[in-house]
Amino acid sequence: MAAGNHTAVVEFVLQHFSEDPQARALLSALFLFLYLMALGGNALIVTAVSLSPGLHTPMYFFLANLAILDIFCMTTVLPKLLESLVVGEATISYRGCLTQLFFVGWFLSTELVLLTTMAFDRYVAICRPLHYSAIMSQPLCTLLAVAVWAAGVVNTSVHTGLMAELNFCGPNHIENFLCEIPSLLLLSCSPTTLNNVMVVIAGVYLGVVNFLLTLASYGCIVASVLRIRSAAGKRRAFSTCSSHLLVVTLYYCTVIYTYVLLGSGASMEKGKLVTVLYTVVSPALNPLIYTLRNKDVKVA
């Protein structure tokens, strides 16, 4: 019995992907490869931005923050996932589950707000180029970065606090490979109405509102680019935005699905596959998406 929470559940059992040992071995190799690729790629981005004076601009400053987030997010999720694939079953303590829930929620919500901030930076760069240096000054960029990380902490603290108030006195098998709010709410023997409402509110604000703000920024960007007469100028402007828009679309769609639709009772089995996209695949692909077509980063 955990005295502070009045719950009989002291540990949870995480679900793995397959009962077949060969399939688990292949998945272990795949996820380990993605993990190493994400760590290497994102670490290179942070190193390049830190050491190359040519990359000391707002765009690359926020890109370095995104790379750090991706490293933290994968490190929070992948070791436990690899353990479950290797041994066939993985358990996590009640406190460990809430800790993972806190950090996963922190990094995911922070990334949503950060992507919107990056879209605003591109809007100023393309639509207000003469005022870019004055608007996106170093103090403002630092303030925005601090606000982005703080917003994620506030959001996940609220949800983790509400989750800690719930009682877990029955099944302890989580229908996912990590501790997240939608899957844990299914196991609670306490009323979860408030939790579900807060999940939807956070999903609407962090997901839908930020996504709409990003689309508005890109709507202005597209309108501004179309007014450029030279084809080379249009290609150059679009090349600085296409990578970010691709990342935004993938990330927002998967996170909104998990926290809004799953909170409304959608399929948890589909949710597990979607979770892989934004916790494993997206952090591994982001360095490739942002650098393959970026001459400055490749040179650095």
Rosetta blueprint (number, residue, H / E / L):
1 M L
2 A E
3 A L
4 G L
5 N L
6 H L
7 T E
8 A L
9 V L
10 V L
11 E E
12 F E
13 V E
14 L E
15 Q L
16 H L
17 F L
18 S L
19 E L
20 D L
21 P H
22 Q H
23 A H
24 R H
25 A H
26 L H
27 L H
28 S H
29 A H
30 L H
31 F H
32 L H
33 F H
34 L H
35 Y H
36 L H
37 M H
38 A H
39 L H
40 G H
41 G H
42 N H
43 A H
44 L H
45 I H
46 V H
47 T H
48 A H
49 V H
50 S H
51 L H
52 S L
53 P H
54 G H
55 L H
56 H L
57 T L
58 P H
59 M H
60 Y H
61 F H
62 F H
63 L H
64 A H
65 N H
66 L H
67 A H
68 I H
69 L H
70 D H
71 I H
72 F H
73 C H
74 M H
75 T H
76 T H
77 V H
78 L H
79 P H
80 K H
81 L H
82 L H
83 E H
84 S H
85 L H
86 V H
87 V H
88 G L
89 E L
90 A E
91 T E
92 I E
93 S E
94 Y H
95 R H
96 G H
97 C H
98 L H
99 T H
100 Q H
101 L H
102 F H
103 F H
104 V H
105 G H
106 W H
107 F H
108 L H
109 S H
110 T H
111 E H
112 L H
113 V H
114 L H
115 L H
116 T H
117 T H
118 M H
119 A H
120 F H
121 D H
122 R H
123 Y H
124 V H
125 A H
126 I H
127 C H
128 R L
129 P H
130 L H
131 H H
132 Y H
133 S H
134 A H
135 I H
136 M L
137 S L
138 Q H
139 P H
140 L H
141 C H
142 T H
143 L H
144 L H
145 A H
146 V H
147 A H
148 V H
149 W H
150 A H
151 A H
152 G H
153 V H
154 V H
155 N H
156 T H
157 S H
158 V H
159 H H
160 T H
161 G H
162 L H
163 M H
164 A H
165 E L
166 L L
167 N L
168 F L
169 C L
170 G L
171 P L
172 N L
173 H E
174 I E
175 E L
176 N L
177 F L
178 L L
179 C L
180 E L
181 I H
182 P H
183 S H
184 L H
185 L H
186 L L
187 L L
188 S L
189 C L
190 S L
191 P L
192 T L
193 T H
194 L H
195 N H
196 N H
197 V H
198 M H
199 V H
200 V H
201 I H
202 A H
203 G H
204 V H
205 Y H
206 L H
207 G H
208 V H
209 V H
210 N H
211 F H
212 L H
213 L H
214 T H
215 L H
216 A H
217 S H
218 Y H
219 G H
220 C H
221 I H
222 V H
223 A H
224 S H
225 V H
226 L H
227 R L
228 I L
229 R L
230 S L
231 A H
232 A H
233 G H
234 K H
235 R H
236 R H
237 A H
238 F H
239 S H
240 T H
241 C H
242 S H
243 S H
244 H H
245 L H
246 L H
247 V H
248 V H
249 T H
250 L H
251 Y H
252 Y H
253 C H
254 T H
255 V H
256 I H
257 Y H
258 T H
259 Y H
260 V H
261 L H
262 L H
263 G H
264 S H
265 G L
266 A L
267 S L
268 M H
269 E H
270 K H
271 G H
272 K H
273 L H
274 V H
275 T H
276 V H
277 L H
278 Y H
279 T H
280 V H
281 V H
282 S H
283 P H
284 A H
285 L H
286 N H
287 P H
288 L H
289 I H
290 Y H
291 T H
292 L L
293 R L
294 N L
295 K H
296 D H
297 V H
298 K H
299 V H
300 A L
